[in-house]
Amino acid sequence: SPSIEYNKSNKAHSIKIKGSLSEPLTIKIEAEKGIVNLNLEISIEKNSQASIIIKRFCKSVSYNENLGISVQDSSQINLTTINDFDNESIVNQIKTTTLKKDSSIKQTDLIYNGKYFKEFLVNKLSGKGANSKTFIIYLAKDEQQYDIYTASIHEGKNTTSNMITKGAVNDKARALSHGLVRIEENASGSNGYETQDALLLSDYAEADAIPNLEIKNNDVKCSHGSTVGQIDKDKIFYLMSRGLSEKQAKQKIIEGYFSQVILELNDEEISDKIYSHISEFVK
């Protein structure tokens, strides 16, 4: 598939896609030690379609990225981002997507590592009939700290958003996931949904899951939910009674917990990578 590689000497980039890509575009970002400051603009032109995979593999870095995505009328983008940092990296990411009339984005973020990982993700549904789906998987372990914010801002009429954040937290790690669905005054007929879920695998792990709604128009549908809890010990006992070890039982439960998002990927290679990380994550 077509690919683009970035390194620390490249500070800013602009990508324009017109028409339909027959294969996914892969953007690979690698860095080791030091400070990385990256500005990336992706524009999907009118009546276009694209699948893009962004792979970040960085070690011992202070990583700062500003990603802006513009999706023009009647266009679609399927975006998968793989964040594979080491335990020494400090990460700050800002991702803003603007969706025009009848455009759509489906984006999946996979967050595996980072000493401190902060993500600020906002979808602006500015055009009538715009649609966004956002799925986030995170695995926090050791003493990692994650701060994940997601928002869908409905500005156009008949817009639809769906945000699902699911994470697992182990050891002494801490995770905060908070989200917002905001319906502006002129966004009648819109529908927004969000859920924030966290699974605790240790008595010392901490997680907060905070969804929010701001509604300025009565002709809409909105809902949200959140859960924070530990693995059901009865489920572990049942699986162990069927011949699995405790680690294998926990692994199967976590795989099932993430299955909704993994199925959305529809990518066997990336799904296998997630299962591999889950296997390393469970102790």
PESULZI-V509481 format. One line per field, one symbol per residue. phi: phi as a letter, one per 30 degrees, with the letter a starting at -180 (. if undefined). psi: psi as a letter, one per 20 degrees, with the letter a starting at -180 (. if undefined). Layout:
BEGIN
phi=???
psi=???
END
This chain:
BEGIN
phi=.dbbccbddccbbbbcbbjbddbdccccbbabijccbbcbcbbcdehbbacbccccbbbhbccbbbccbbcdehcbbcccccccccdcdcbbbbbbccccehcabbbbccccbkebbbbbbbcccdceidbbbbbbcbbcbhcdbcbbbbbbcdccdhcbbbbbcbbbbbhcdbbbbbbbcbcdeccdidbbbbbbbbcccbdcdbabbbcbbbbcbdcbbbaaaabbacdddddddddddcjdddddddddddeddceedddddhbdddddddddddddddb
psi=qqqppqahiohqqpppppbpphqqppopopqpqappopppppporplrqqppppoooqplqopppooppporpkrqpoppponnrriiqppopppppppapkrqpoqppoogapgpoppoppponhqpjqpppppppqopackqpqoppqqooohrqkqpqopopprpprckqppppqrpoporhjlqjropqqqoqpppjqiiqqqpooqqpopjpimrpqqrrqqprrpohhgggghhijiqrgghggghghghhihgghhhgkohghghhghghgghhp.
END
